[in-house]
Amino acid sequence: MNPAEVYILKQEEPFKTILLQLQAIIESVAPNPELLFKWKIPFYYNNGIPLCFLNQSKDYVDLAFWHFDQLDKFNEHFVDANRKSIRSLRYKSVEDINDEVIVYVLQKQLEINVNPFKLILNKNKKSSKLG
């Protein structure tokens, strides 16, 4: 079994059910989803490019994305938690999950289809040259 799947199945309720529901939505939207275990959390890639990641923390589950600045809908659903590069949809119960929001965000991420790690590295290189 994939370590990312083990991570999901080891979570206590309601987090395990939340993670399983998010996993089902992601895998139904992404044409070539690949679930990997990076930095001790589940990451979804599509065609080798990071799509999103899942993280159970405290009393919620984060479904986190890059490229949030290119979304023109549902911004009120995102939490920034003082992070510069990512935003997340946060869930405390399965009932909090809004499929319409997740499907929209996933589709936009797939349209953008750029490796966020390369974008961050390029921004950092430009910043260091300016300073």
N, CA, C and O atoms as CSV, one atom per row, in Angstrom:
chain,resi,resn,atom,element,x,y,z
A,1,MET,N,N,0.848,-1.186,0.000
A,1,MET,CA,C,0.000,0.000,0.000
A,1,MET,C,C,0.893,1.249,0.000
A,1,MET,O,O,1.900,1.306,0.705
A,2,ASN,N,N,0.516,2.212,-0.777
A,2,ASN,CA,C,1.185,3.498,-0.893
A,2,ASN,C,C,1.216,4.205,0.481
A,2,ASN,O,O,0.202,4.202,1.180
A,3,PRO,N,N,2.356,4.811,0.885
A,3,PRO,CA,C,2.419,5.505,2.182
A,3,PRO,C,C,1.380,6.630,2.320
A,3,PRO,O,O,0.931,6.914,3.430
A,4,ALA,N,N,1.001,7.259,1.228
A,4,ALA,CA,C,-0.033,8.303,1.286
A,4,ALA,C,C,-1.387,7.693,1.651
A,4,ALA,O,O,-2.161,8.282,2.405
A,5,GLU,N,N,-1.662,6.506,1.106
A,5,GLU,CA,C,-2.905,5.815,1.458
A,5,GLU,C,C,-2.896,5.399,2.922
A,5,GLU,O,O,-3.920,5.484,3.601
A,6,VAL,N,N,-1.747,4.949,3.410
A,6,VAL,CA,C,-1.607,4.577,4.821
A,6,VAL,C,C,-1.867,5.794,5.700
A,6,VAL,O,O,-2.564,5.700,6.711
A,7,TYR,N,N,-1.301,6.947,5.310
A,7,TYR,CA,C,-1.528,8.200,6.050
A,7,TYR,C,C,-3.030,8.466,6.184
A,7,TYR,O,O,-3.518,8.764,7.274
A,8,ILE,N,N,-3.741,8.358,5.092
A,8,ILE,CA,C,-5.183,8.639,5.082
A,8,ILE,C,C,-5.930,7.643,5.966
A,8,ILE,O,O,-6.772,8.036,6.773
A,9,LEU,N,N,-5.627,6.372,5.816
A,9,LEU,CA,C,-6.354,5.343,6.556
A,9,LEU,C,C,-6.029,5.330,8.051
A,9,LEU,O,O,-6.814,4.809,8.844
A,10,LYS,N,N,-4.894,5.891,8.445
A,10,LYS,CA,C,-4.504,5.937,9.853
A,10,LYS,C,C,-5.188,7.071,10.632
A,10,LYS,O,O,-5.161,7.075,11.863
A,11,GLN,N,N,-5.793,8.020,9.933
A,11,GLN,CA,C,-6.386,9.167,10.622
A,11,GLN,C,C,-7.628,8.741,11.397
A,11,GLN,O,O,-8.337,7.812,11.012
A,12,GLU,N,N,-7.866,9.435,12.484
A,12,GLU,CA,C,-9.076,9.191,13.267
A,12,GLU,C,C,-10.256,9.860,12.578
A,12,GLU,O,O,-10.087,10.748,11.742
A,13,GLU,N,N,-11.452,9.418,12.944
A,13,GLU,CA,C,-12.664,10.058,12.424
A,13,GLU,C,C,-12.864,11.395,13.123
A,13,GLU,O,O,-12.510,11.522,14.295
A,14,PRO,N,N,-13.405,12.372,12.462
A,14,PRO,CA,C,-13.993,12.360,11.121
A,14,PRO,C,C,-12.979,12.591,10.001
A,14,PRO,O,O,-13.341,12.631,8.824
A,15,PHE,N,N,-11.702,12.745,10.378
A,15,PHE,CA,C,-10.689,13.143,9.400
A,15,PHE,C,C,-10.462,12.096,8.317
A,15,PHE,O,O,-10.254,12.443,7.155
A,16,LYS,N,N,-10.498,10.823,8.685
A,16,LYS,CA,C,-10.319,9.774,7.687
A,16,LYS,C,C,-11.422,9.854,6.631
A,16,LYS,O,O,-11.137,9.766,5.436
A,17,THR,N,N,-12.669,10.017,7.053
A,17,THR,CA,C,-13.778,10.103,6.098
A,17,THR,C,C,-13.662,11.354,5.233
A,17,THR,O,O,-13.947,11.306,4.036
A,18,ILE,N,N,-13.249,12.465,5.820
A,18,ILE,CA,C,-13.041,13.704,5.051
A,18,ILE,C,C,-11.977,13.459,3.983
A,18,ILE,O,O,-12.182,13.785,2.814
A,19,LEU,N,N,-10.855,12.893,4.377
A,19,LEU,CA,C,-9.761,12.636,3.440
A,19,LEU,C,C,-10.186,11.681,2.329
A,19,LEU,O,O,-9.837,11.889,1.167
A,20,LEU,N,N,-10.930,10.644,2.674
A,20,LEU,CA,C,-11.404,9.693,1.663
A,20,LEU,C,C,-12.369,10.359,0.675
A,20,LEU,O,O,-12.328,10.082,-0.523
A,21,GLN,N,N,-13.223,11.225,1.181
A,21,GLN,CA,C,-14.151,11.948,0.300
A,21,GLN,C,C,-13.389,12.885,-0.636
A,21,GLN,O,O,-13.686,12.949,-1.828
A,22,LEU,N,N,-12.409,13.609,-0.098
A,22,LEU,CA,C,-11.603,14.506,-0.934
A,22,LEU,C,C,-10.820,13.705,-1.970
A,22,LEU,O,O,-10.695,14.121,-3.122
A,23,GLN,N,N,-10.301,12.570,-1.557
A,23,GLN,CA,C,-9.575,11.698,-2.482
A,23,GLN,C,C,-10.485,11.262,-3.631
A,23,GLN,O,O,-10.066,11.273,-4.789
A,24,ALA,N,N,-11.705,10.885,-3.324
A,24,ALA,CA,C,-12.650,10.462,-4.367
A,24,ALA,C,C,-12.947,11.598,-5.343
A,24,ALA,O,O,-13.028,11.369,-6.550
A,25,ILE,N,N,-13.109,12.807,-4.840
A,25,ILE,CA,C,-13.397,13.952,-5.716
A,25,ILE,C,C,-12.195,14.239,-6.611
A,25,ILE,O,O,-12.341,14.403,-7.823
A,26,ILE,N,N,-11.013,14.300,-6.015
A,26,ILE,CA,C,-9.791,14.592,-6.788
A,26,ILE,C,C,-9.612,13.559,-7.897
A,26,ILE,O,O,-9.336,13.914,-9.043
A,27,GLU,N,N,-9.768,12.288,-7.554
A,27,GLU,CA,C,-9.539,11.240,-8.542
A,27,GLU,C,C,-10.629,11.185,-9.609
A,27,GLU,O,O,-10.411,10.624,-10.684
A,28,SER,N,N,-11.787,11.754,-9.330
A,28,SER,CA,C,-12.833,11.793,-10.355
A,28,SER,C,C,-12.654,12.973,-11.304
A,28,SER,O,O,-13.201,12.964,-12.406
A,29,VAL,N,N,-11.896,13.989,-10.892
A,29,VAL,CA,C,-11.704,15.187,-11.725
A,29,VAL,C,C,-10.394,15.131,-12.506
A,29,VAL,O,O,-10.371,15.407,-13.705
A,30,ALA,N,N,-9.320,14.778,-11.836
A,30,ALA,CA,C,-8.008,14.758,-12.490
A,30,ALA,C,C,-7.931,13.587,-13.479
A,30,ALA,O,O,-8.247,12.454,-13.117
A,31,PRO,N,N,-7.517,13.849,-14.715
A,31,PRO,CA,C,-7.479,12.770,-15.703
A,31,PRO,C,C,-6.399,11.715,-15.429
A,31,PRO,O,O,-6.588,10.543,-15.753
A,32,ASN,N,N,-5.279,12.118,-14.840
A,32,ASN,CA,C,-4.178,11.188,-14.567
A,32,ASN,C,C,-3.645,11.397,-13.149
A,32,ASN,O,O,-2.474,11.734,-12.975
A,33,PRO,N,N,-4.483,11.202,-12.143
A,33,PRO,CA,C,-4.032,11.483,-10.776
A,33,PRO,C,C,-3.012,10.465,-10.278
A,33,PRO,O,O,-3.119,9.267,-10.538
A,34,GLU,N,N,-2.026,10.978,-9.559
A,34,GLU,CA,C,-1.032,10.114,-8.935
A,34,GLU,C,C,-0.887,10.574,-7.490
A,34,GLU,O,O,-0.525,11.721,-7.230
A,35,LEU,N,N,-1.169,9.680,-6.558
A,35,LEU,CA,C,-1.083,9.987,-5.140
A,35,LEU,C,C,0.308,9.613,-4.639
A,35,LEU,O,O,0.694,8.444,-4.655
A,36,LEU,N,N,1.054,10.626,-4.193
A,36,LEU,CA,C,2.417,10.420,-3.695
A,36,LEU,C,C,2.504,10.876,-2.240
A,36,LEU,O,O,1.639,11.605,-1.756
A,37,PHE,N,N,3.533,10.449,-1.564
A,37,PHE,CA,C,3.759,10.828,-0.171
A,37,PHE,C,C,5.028,11.666,-0.122
A,37,PHE,O,O,6.133,11.141,-0.260
A,38,LYS,N,N,4.864,12.974,0.075
A,38,LYS,CA,C,5.991,13.909,0.092
A,38,LYS,C,C,5.886,14.761,1.337
A,38,LYS,O,O,4.795,15.176,1.729
A,39,TRP,N,N,7.018,15.018,1.952
A,39,TRP,CA,C,7.059,15.845,3.165
A,39,TRP,C,C,6.077,15.339,4.232
A,39,TRP,O,O,5.490,16.113,4.988
A,40,LYS,N,N,5.925,14.018,4.259
A,40,LYS,CA,C,5.091,13.311,5.235
A,40,LYS,C,C,3.592,13.581,5.108
A,40,LYS,O,O,2.844,13.405,6.070
A,41,ILE,N,N,3.150,14.012,3.913
A,41,ILE,CA,C,1.725,14.215,3.648
A,41,ILE,C,C,1.385,13.770,2.224
A,41,ILE,O,O,2.269,13.697,1.371
A,42,PRO,N,N,0.100,13.470,1.962
A,42,PRO,CA,C,-0.321,13.065,0.616
A,42,PRO,C,C,-0.355,14.250,-0.363
A,42,PRO,O,O,-0.953,15.289,-0.083
A,43,PHE,N,N,0.288,14.067,-1.490
A,43,PHE,CA,C,0.286,15.040,-2.584
A,43,PHE,C,C,-0.345,14.373,-3.797
A,43,PHE,O,O,-0.066,13.212,-4.097
A,44,TYR,N,N,-1.188,15.110,-4.482
A,44,TYR,CA,C,-1.697,14.637,-5.768
A,44,TYR,C,C,-0.954,15.342,-6.883
A,44,TYR,O,O,-0.815,16.565,-6.895
A,45,TYR,N,N,-0.484,14.540,-7.816
A,45,TYR,CA,C,0.146,15.037,-9.040
A,45,TYR,C,C,-0.747,14.622,-10.199
A,45,TYR,O,O,-1.482,13.638,-10.116
A,46,ASN,N,N,-0.672,15.378,-11.267
A,46,ASN,CA,C,-1.348,15.023,-12.507
A,46,ASN,C,C,-0.350,15.256,-13.633
A,46,ASN,O,O,0.161,16.363,-13.801
A,47,ASN,N,N,-0.078,14.216,-14.396
A,47,ASN,CA,C,0.926,14.286,-15.470
A,47,ASN,C,C,2.265,14.811,-14.957
A,47,ASN,O,O,2.938,15.580,-15.644
A,48,GLY,N,N,2.651,14.392,-13.744
A,48,GLY,CA,C,3.946,14.769,-13.181
A,48,GLY,C,C,4.006,16.155,-12.569
A,48,GLY,O,O,5.070,16.580,-12.120
A,49,ILE,N,N,2.892,16.869,-12.541
A,49,ILE,CA,C,2.868,18.234,-12.004
A,49,ILE,C,C,2.012,18.251,-10.736
A,49,ILE,O,O,0.907,17.709,-10.730
A,50,PRO,N,N,2.520,18.876,-9.652
A,50,PRO,CA,C,1.740,18.930,-8.409
A,50,PRO,C,C,0.387,19.605,-8.627
A,50,PRO,O,O,0.294,20.659,-9.256
A,51,LEU,N,N,-0.648,18.979,-8.098
A,51,LEU,CA,C,-2.007,19.503,-8.231
A,51,LEU,C,C,-2.507,20.073,-6.907
A,51,LEU,O,O,-3.035,21.184,-6.865
A,52,CYS,N,N,-2.338,19.308,-5.822
A,52,CYS,CA,C,-2.805,19.738,-4.509
A,52,CYS,C,C,-2.213,18.812,-3.463
A,52,CYS,O,O,-1.602,17.795,-3.790
A,53,PHE,N,N,-2.401,19.176,-2.196
A,53,PHE,CA,C,-2.011,18.250,-1.149
A,53,PHE,C,C,-3.034,18.250,-0.032
A,53,PHE,O,O,-3.807,19.194,0.129
A,54,LEU,N,N,-3.023,17.167,0.740
A,54,LEU,CA,C,-3.952,16.958,1.845
A,54,LEU,C,C,-3.159,16.942,3.144
A,54,LEU,O,O,-2.063,16.386,3.206
A,55,ASN,N,N,-3.721,17.557,4.182
A,55,ASN,CA,C,-3.037,17.551,5.466
A,55,ASN,C,C,-4.049,17.606,6.592
A,55,ASN,O,O,-4.884,18.509,6.653
A,56,GLN,N,N,-3.965,16.631,7.480
A,56,GLN,CA,C,-4.807,16.655,8.676
A,56,GLN,C,C,-4.001,17.343,9.765
A,56,GLN,O,O,-2.891,16.923,10.094
A,57,SER,N,N,-4.571,18.400,10.316
A,57,SER,CA,C,-3.880,19.186,11.332
A,57,SER,C,C,-4.878,19.663,12.368
A,57,SER,O,O,-5.953,20.153,12.024
A,58,LYS,N,N,-4.528,19.523,13.625
A,58,LYS,CA,C,-5.402,19.953,14.726
A,58,LYS,C,C,-6.796,19.365,14.555
A,58,LYS,O,O,-6.973,18.149,14.635
A,59,ASP,N,N,-7.784,20.219,14.321
A,59,ASP,CA,C,-9.172,19.747,14.228
A,59,ASP,C,C,-9.766,19.956,12.836
A,59,ASP,O,O,-10.966,20.198,12.705
A,60,TYR,N,N,-8.942,19.865,11.804
A,60,TYR,CA,C,-9.410,20.065,10.433
A,60,TYR,C,C,-8.514,19.340,9.446
A,60,TYR,O,O,-7.435,18.853,9.785
A,61,VAL,N,N,-9.002,19.287,8.203
A,61,VAL,CA,C,-8.226,18.777,7.071
A,61,VAL,C,C,-8.087,19.924,6.077
A,61,VAL,O,O,-9.067,20.584,5.732
A,62,ASP,N,N,-6.876,20.148,5.629
A,62,ASP,CA,C,-6.600,21.135,4.588
A,62,ASP,C,C,-6.487,20.434,3.243
A,62,ASP,O,O,-5.829,19.401,3.119
A,63,LEU,N,N,-7.138,21.010,2.240
A,63,LEU,CA,C,-6.935,20.645,0.844
A,63,LEU,C,C,-6.286,21.882,0.237
A,63,LEU,O,O,-6.954,22.889,0.006
A,64,ALA,N,N,-4.989,21.804,-0.019
A,64,ALA,CA,C,-4.215,22.998,-0.367
A,64,ALA,C,C,-3.825,23.043,-1.840
A,64,ALA,O,O,-3.561,22.023,-2.477
A,65,PHE,N,N,-3.802,24.280,-2.353
A,65,PHE,CA,C,-3.544,24.536,-3.771
A,65,PHE,C,C,-2.586,25.704,-3.949
A,65,PHE,O,O,-2.447,26.569,-3.084
A,66,TRP,N,N,-1.931,25.693,-5.105
A,66,TRP,CA,C,-1.159,26.836,-5.561
A,66,TRP,C,C,-2.022,27.568,-6.586
A,66,TRP,O,O,-3.138,27.135,-6.870
A,67,HIS,N,N,-1.529,28.654,-7.136
A,67,HIS,CA,C,-2.186,29.392,-8.217
A,67,HIS,C,C,-3.543,29.971,-7.799
A,67,HIS,O,O,-4.397,30.219,-8.651
A,68,PHE,N,N,-3.743,30.184,-6.506
A,68,PHE,CA,C,-5.015,30.727,-6.016
A,68,PHE,C,C,-5.286,32.110,-6.574
A,68,PHE,O,O,-6.442,32.526,-6.662
A,69,ASP,N,N,-4.233,32.836,-6.957
A,69,ASP,CA,C,-4.399,34.184,-7.494
A,69,ASP,C,C,-5.077,34.174,-8.865
A,69,ASP,O,O,-5.492,35.228,-9.347
A,70,GLN,N,N,-5.198,33.014,-9.497
A,70,GLN,CA,C,-5.830,32.923,-10.808
A,70,GLN,C,C,-7.267,32.411,-10.743
A,70,GLN,O,O,-7.878,32.126,-11.773
A,71,LEU,N,N,-7.799,32.297,-9.538
A,71,LEU,CA,C,-9.182,31.854,-9.376
A,71,LEU,C,C,-10.096,33.071,-9.374
A,71,LEU,O,O,-9.800,34.078,-8.730
A,72,ASP,N,N,-11.200,32.974,-10.093
A,72,ASP,CA,C,-12.127,34.110,-10.127
A,72,ASP,C,C,-13.443,33.807,-9.414
A,72,ASP,O,O,-14.381,34.602,-9.474
A,73,LYS,N,N,-13.513,32.660,-8.738
A,73,LYS,CA,C,-14.708,32.296,-7.970
A,73,LYS,C,C,-14.301,31.613,-6.672
A,73,LYS,O,O,-13.206,31.062,-6.559
A,74,PHE,N,N,-15.183,31.660,-5.719
A,74,PHE,CA,C,-15.065,30.910,-4.464
A,74,PHE,C,C,-13.880,31.307,-3.588
A,74,PHE,O,O,-13.477,30.525,-2.728
A,75,ASN,N,N,-13.314,32.485,-3.776
A,75,ASN,CA,C,-12.174,32.904,-2.962
A,75,ASN,C,C,-12.517,32.992,-1.477
A,75,ASN,O,O,-11.638,32.851,-0.627
A,76,GLU,N,N,-13.771,33.222,-1.167
A,76,GLU,CA,C,-14.193,33.329,0.231
A,76,GLU,C,C,-14.081,32.000,0.979
A,76,GLU,O,O,-14.137,31.978,2.208
A,77,HIS,N,N,-13.927,30.917,0.264
A,77,HIS,CA,C,-13.813,29.592,0.887
A,77,HIS,C,C,-12.380,29.263,1.308
A,77,HIS,O,O,-12.159,28.299,2.041
A,78,PHE,N,N,-11.414,30.050,0.855
A,78,PHE,CA,C,-10.013,29.745,1.103
A,78,PHE,C,C,-9.488,30.365,2.391
A,78,PHE,O,O,-9.915,31.436,2.821
A,79,VAL,N,N,-8.541,29.642,2.986
A,79,VAL,CA,C,-7.842,30.094,4.183
A,79,VAL,C,C,-6.384,30.288,3.788
A,79,VAL,O,O,-5.804,29.416,3.141
A,80,ASP,N,N,-5.779,31.413,4.165
A,80,ASP,CA,C,-4.367,31.593,3.811
A,80,ASP,C,C,-3.429,31.185,4.942
A,80,ASP,O,O,-2.296,30.784,4.676
A,81,ALA,N,N,-3.865,31.274,6.180
A,81,ALA,CA,C,-3.058,30.858,7.341
A,81,ALA,C,C,-1.643,31.425,7.271
A,81,ALA,O,O,-0.673,30.759,7.634
A,82,ASN,N,N,-1.542,32.674,6.796
A,82,ASN,CA,C,-0.252,33.373,6.691
A,82,ASN,C,C,0.756,32.667,5.795
A,82,ASN,O,O,1.961,32.741,6.034
A,83,ARG,N,N,0.269,31.987,4.772
A,83,ARG,CA,C,1.144,31.330,3.806
A,83,ARG,C,C,1.147,32.159,2.530
A,83,ARG,O,O,0.097,32.614,2.076
A,84,LYS,N,N,2.323,32.352,1.956
A,84,LYS,CA,C,2.455,33.194,0.767
A,84,LYS,C,C,2.114,32.465,-0.529
A,84,LYS,O,O,1.529,33.059,-1.434
A,85,SER,N,N,2.467,31.203,-0.626
A,85,SER,CA,C,2.398,30.495,-1.904
A,85,SER,C,C,1.172,29.628,-2.089
A,85,SER,O,O,0.853,29.252,-3.217
A,86,ILE,N,N,0.476,29.301,-1.015
A,86,ILE,CA,C,-0.663,28.388,-1.133
A,86,ILE,C,C,-1.862,28.912,-0.357
A,86,ILE,O,O,-1.742,29.750,0.538
A,87,ARG,N,N,-3.014,28.391,-0.732
A,87,ARG,CA,C,-4.262,28.631,0.011
A,87,ARG,C,C,-4.928,27.268,0.145
A,87,ARG,O,O,-4.679,26.357,-0.644
A,88,SER,N,N,-5.773,27.148,1.152
A,88,SER,CA,C,-6.411,25.850,1.337
A,88,SER,C,C,-7.892,25.980,1.627
A,88,SER,O,O,-8.378,26.988,2.138
A,89,LEU,N,N,-8.575,24.920,1.279
A,89,LEU,CA,C,-9.960,24.723,1.665
A,89,LEU,C,C,-9.874,23.883,2.933
A,89,LEU,O,O,-9.179,22.867,2.961
A,90,ARG,N,N,-10.573,24.301,3.979
A,90,ARG,CA,C,-10.430,23.658,5.286
A,90,ARG,C,C,-11.742,23.006,5.685
A,90,ARG,O,O,-12.810,23.611,5.579
A,91,TYR,N,N,-11.648,21.750,6.151
A,91,TYR,CA,C,-12.847,20.987,6.485
A,91,TYR,C,C,-12.751,20.375,7.877
A,91,TYR,O,O,-11.751,19.755,8.240
A,92,LYS,N,N,-13.820,20.566,8.644
A,92,LYS,CA,C,-13.915,19.959,9.982
A,92,LYS,C,C,-14.904,18.802,10.006
A,92,LYS,O,O,-14.929,18.016,10.952
A,93,SER,N,N,-15.718,18.703,8.958
A,93,SER,CA,C,-16.664,17.594,8.840
A,93,SER,C,C,-16.925,17.323,7.365
A,93,SER,O,O,-16.678,18.176,6.512
A,94,VAL,N,N,-17.424,16.136,7.079
A,94,VAL,CA,C,-17.745,15.766,5.694
A,94,VAL,C,C,-18.829,16.698,5.154
A,94,VAL,O,O,-18.836,17.022,3.967
A,95,GLU,N,N,-19.728,17.119,6.010
A,95,GLU,CA,C,-20.824,18.002,5.580
A,95,GLU,C,C,-20.310,19.366,5.107
A,95,GLU,O,O,-21.001,20.061,4.363
A,96,ASP,N,N,-19.111,19.750,5.530
A,96,ASP,CA,C,-18.516,21.023,5.102
A,96,ASP,C,C,-18.050,20.988,3.646
A,96,ASP,O,O,-17.867,22.036,3.028
A,97,ILE,N,N,-17.861,19.805,3.106
A,97,ILE,CA,C,-17.303,19.665,1.755
A,97,ILE,C,C,-18.325,20.099,0.715
A,97,ILE,O,O,-19.453,19.606,0.678
A,98,ASN,N,N,-17.902,21.029,-0.123
A,98,ASN,CA,C,-18.734,21.532,-1.208
A,98,ASN,C,C,-18.095,21.061,-2.522
A,98,ASN,O,O,-17.092,21.616,-2.970
A,99,ASP,N,N,-18.684,20.047,-3.119
A,99,ASP,CA,C,-18.124,19.465,-4.347
A,99,ASP,C,C,-17.946,20.504,-5.446
A,99,ASP,O,O,-16.945,20.479,-6.162
A,100,GLU,N,N,-18.895,21.409,-5.586
A,100,GLU,CA,C,-18.830,22.422,-6.648
A,100,GLU,C,C,-17.564,23.261,-6.528
A,100,GLU,O,O,-16.911,23.544,-7.532
A,101,VAL,N,N,-17.217,23.657,-5.320
A,101,VAL,CA,C,-16.017,24.470,-5.092
A,101,VAL,C,C,-14.767,23.666,-5.446
A,101,VAL,O,O,-13.895,24.152,-6.167
A,102,ILE,N,N,-14.684,22.455,-4.946
A,102,ILE,CA,C,-13.497,21.627,-5.185
A,102,ILE,C,C,-13.328,21.308,-6.665
A,102,ILE,O,O,-12.219,21.393,-7.194
A,103,VAL,N,N,-14.401,20.947,-7.329
A,103,VAL,CA,C,-14.325,20.627,-8.758
A,103,VAL,C,C,-13.855,21.852,-9.546
A,103,VAL,O,O,-13.003,21.730,-10.427
A,104,TYR,N,N,-14.400,23.023,-9.237
A,104,TYR,CA,C,-13.983,24.252,-9.917
A,104,TYR,C,C,-12.486,24.494,-9.726
A,104,TYR,O,O,-11.763,24.738,-10.691
A,105,VAL,N,N,-12.028,24.425,-8.476
A,105,VAL,CA,C,-10.622,24.707,-8.188
A,105,VAL,C,C,-9.714,23.690,-8.872
A,105,VAL,O,O,-8.695,24.063,-9.453
A,106,LEU,N,N,-10.070,22.429,-8.808
A,106,LEU,CA,C,-9.266,21.406,-9.481
A,106,LEU,C,C,-9.210,21.648,-10.994
A,106,LEU,O,O,-8.147,21.542,-11.604
A,107,GLN,N,N,-10.345,21.970,-11.586
A,107,GLN,CA,C,-10.360,22.230,-13.031
A,107,GLN,C,C,-9.487,23.425,-13.391
A,107,GLN,O,O,-8.781,23.399,-14.399
A,108,LYS,N,N,-9.531,24.468,-12.576
A,108,LYS,CA,C,-8.679,25.642,-12.827
A,108,LYS,C,C,-7.203,25.284,-12.671
A,108,LYS,O,O,-6.369,25.712,-13.469
A,109,GLN,N,N,-6.884,24.500,-11.645
A,109,GLN,CA,C,-5.498,24.067,-11.450
A,109,GLN,C,C,-5.017,23.257,-12.656
A,109,GLN,O,O,-3.885,23.423,-13.110
A,110,LEU,N,N,-5.870,22.394,-13.162
A,110,LEU,CA,C,-5.506,21.582,-14.325
A,110,LEU,C,C,-5.332,22.449,-15.576
A,110,LEU,O,O,-4.473,22.164,-16.411
A,111,GLU,N,N,-6.133,23.494,-15.707
A,111,GLU,CA,C,-5.983,24.419,-16.845
A,111,GLU,C,C,-4.638,25.134,-16.778
A,111,GLU,O,O,-3.941,25.273,-17.784
A,112,ILE,N,N,-4.293,25.577,-15.595
A,112,ILE,CA,C,-3.030,26.302,-15.405
A,112,ILE,C,C,-1.864,25.360,-15.688
A,112,ILE,O,O,-0.929,25.701,-16.413
A,113,ASN,N,N,-1.941,24.146,-15.088
A,113,ASN,CA,C,-1.018,23.045,-15.371
A,113,ASN,C,C,0.453,23.459,-15.402
A,113,ASN,O,O,1.178,23.109,-16.334
A,114,VAL,N,N,0.896,24.206,-14.382
A,114,VAL,CA,C,2.279,24.622,-14.270
A,114,VAL,C,C,2.820,24.113,-12.945
A,114,VAL,O,O,2.103,24.076,-11.946
A,115,ASN,N,N,4.069,23.726,-12.941
A,115,ASN,CA,C,4.680,23.242,-11.711
A,115,ASN,C,C,4.872,24.413,-10.749
A,115,ASN,O,O,5.681,25.300,-11.022
A,116,PRO,N,N,4.144,24.436,-9.626
A,116,PRO,CA,C,4.244,25.567,-8.693
A,116,PRO,C,C,5.614,25.673,-8.058
A,116,PRO,O,O,6.027,26.771,-7.686
A,117,PHE,N,N,6.338,24.566,-7.919
A,117,PHE,CA,C,7.645,24.611,-7.306
A,117,PHE,C,C,8.638,25.355,-8.195
A,117,PHE,O,O,9.508,26.061,-7.684
A,118,LYS,N,N,8.525,25.212,-9.506
A,118,LYS,CA,C,9.393,25.945,-10.423
A,118,LYS,C,C,9.068,27.433,-10.380
A,118,LYS,O,O,9.972,28.267,-10.443
A,119,LEU,N,N,7.777,27.774,-10.273
A,119,LEU,CA,C,7.396,29.181,-10.184
A,119,LEU,C,C,7.970,29.822,-8.929
A,119,LEU,O,O,8.468,30.946,-8.983
A,120,ILE,N,N,7.906,29.128,-7.810
A,120,ILE,CA,C,8.421,29.654,-6.545
A,120,ILE,C,C,9.933,29.831,-6.640
A,120,ILE,O,O,10.467,30.851,-6.206
A,121,LEU,N,N,10.624,28.843,-7.207
A,121,LEU,CA,C,12.073,28.950,-7.359
A,121,LEU,C,C,12.439,30.132,-8.244
A,121,LEU,O,O,13.370,30.872,-7.928
A,122,ASN,N,N,11.719,30.322,-9.353
A,122,ASN,CA,C,11.999,31.443,-10.248
A,122,ASN,C,C,11.774,32.790,-9.556
A,122,ASN,O,O,12.560,33.719,-9.737
A,123,LYS,N,N,10.698,32.896,-8.762
A,123,LYS,CA,C,10.434,34.133,-8.023
A,123,LYS,C,C,11.547,34.405,-7.027
A,123,LYS,O,O,11.987,35.546,-6.887
A,124,ASN,N,N,12.008,33.371,-6.334
A,124,ASN,CA,C,13.085,33.532,-5.365
A,124,ASN,C,C,14.391,33.949,-6.032
A,124,ASN,O,O,15.132,34.766,-5.486
A,125,LYS,N,N,14.678,33.392,-7.211
A,125,LYS,CA,C,15.886,33.770,-7.945
A,125,LYS,C,C,15.841,35.241,-8.345
A,125,LYS,O,O,16.831,35.960,-8.214
A,126,LYS,N,N,14.673,35.684,-8.839
A,126,LYS,CA,C,14.516,37.085,-9.234
A,126,LYS,C,C,14.674,38.008,-8.030
A,126,LYS,O,O,15.316,39.054,-8.128
A,127,SER,N,N,14.097,37.629,-6.905
A,127,SER,CA,C,14.181,38.435,-5.682
A,127,SER,C,C,15.626,38.550,-5.211
A,127,SER,O,O,16.055,39.626,-4.795
A,128,SER,N,N,16.380,37.456,-5.270
A,128,SER,CA,C,17.766,37.486,-4.783
A,128,SER,C,C,18.648,38.327,-5.714
A,128,SER,O,O,19.618,38.934,-5.259
A,129,LYS,N,N,18.324,38.368,-7.008
A,129,LYS,CA,C,19.087,39.192,-7.946
A,129,LYS,C,C,18.817,40.684,-7.711
A,129,LYS,O,O,19.698,41.521,-7.912
A,130,LEU,N,N,17.596,41.005,-7.287
A,130,LEU,CA,C,17.235,42.397,-7.038
A,130,LEU,C,C,17.877,42.915,-5.759
A,130,LEU,O,O,18.195,44.101,-5.661
A,131,GLY,N,N,18.070,42.045,-4.785
A,131,GLY,CA,C,18.561,42.443,-3.461
A,131,GLY,C,C,20.010,42.443,-3.408
A,131,GLY,O,O,20.589,42.754,-2.367
